[in-house]
Amino acid sequence: MGKNGLTSAWLEQLTGALENRELIKINLQQSAEATVEETKNFIEQGTDIQVVQTIGRVLVLYRPATNEENQRISSVVENM
């Protein structure tokens, strides 16, 4: 999470990272003002990103890429 907390600019960074990778994990620092649940809700309500798993202060995020060249994971998920 950015040092400015939960912002739309931070969500845009997540979206950009997921466009290239489709699956990422983020770690909330101990000093973060937002809880894991607040962060999860903020992400899911403000975007089409899915929080697929939380482990402690780590959130695993998934969003299918719109560019076919970056769809390594979503193509596998689609065939499941």
C-alpha positions in Angstrom: 0.0 0.0 0.0 1.3 3.5 -0.8 2.4 5.8 2.0 -0.7 8.0 1.3 -3.0 5.1 2.2 -5.9 3.8 0.1 -6.2 6.2 -2.9 -7.4 6.0 -6.5 -3.8 6.5 -7.7 -2.8 3.4 -5.8 -5.6 1.4 -7.4 -4.4 2.6 -10.8 -0.9 1.3 -10.0 -2.4 -2.1 -9.0 -4.4 -2.2 -12.2 -1.3 -1.5 -14.3 0.7 -4.2 -12.5 -2.1 -6.7 -13.0 -2.4 -5.9 -16.7 1.2 -7.1 -17.1 1.1 -10.1 -14.6 -2.5 -10.9 -13.9 -1.6 -12.3 -10.4 0.3 -10.4 -7.8 0.7 -10.2 -4.1 0.9 -7.2 -1.9 2.1 -6.9 1.6 0.6 -4.4 4.1 3.2 -2.9 6.3 2.8 -3.1 10.0 2.5 0.7 10.1 -0.3 0.7 7.5 -3.4 2.6 8.8 -5.8 0.4 6.9 -6.6 -3.2 8.0 -6.4 -6.2 5.6 -10.2 -6.3 5.5 -10.5 -2.6 4.7 -7.9 -2.9 2.0 -9.7 -5.9 0.5 -13.0 -4.1 0.5 -11.4 -0.9 -1.0 -9.8 -2.9 -3.9 -12.9 -5.0 -4.7 -15.4 -2.1 -4.5 -13.3 0.3 -6.6 -12.1 -2.1 -9.4 -12.6 -5.4 -11.1 -9.7 -6.9 -9.2 -10.4 -10.0 -7.2 -8.7 -10.7 -3.9 -8.3 -14.4 -4.2 -6.4 -15.1 -0.9 -5.3 -13.4 2.2 -2.5 -14.7 4.4 -1.8 -12.5 7.4 -1.0 -9.1 6.0 -0.5 -10.4 2.4 -3.2 -10.2 -0.2 -3.1 -12.1 -3.5 -4.8 -10.2 -6.3 -6.1 -11.4 -9.7 -7.4 -9.6 -12.7 -7.4 -11.0 -16.3 -5.3 -8.9 -18.6 -7.0 -7.2 -21.5 -3.9 -7.7 -23.8 -3.8 -11.3 -25.1 0.0 -11.3 -24.9 -0.3 -10.9 -21.1 -3.0 -13.6 -20.6 -0.8 -16.4 -19.4 -2.8 -17.1 -16.2 -6.3 -16.2 -17.4 -6.1 -18.6 -20.4 -5.2 -21.4 -18.0 -8.0 -20.4 -15.6 -10.5 -20.2 -18.4 -9.8 -23.8 -19.4 -10.3 -25.2 -15.9 
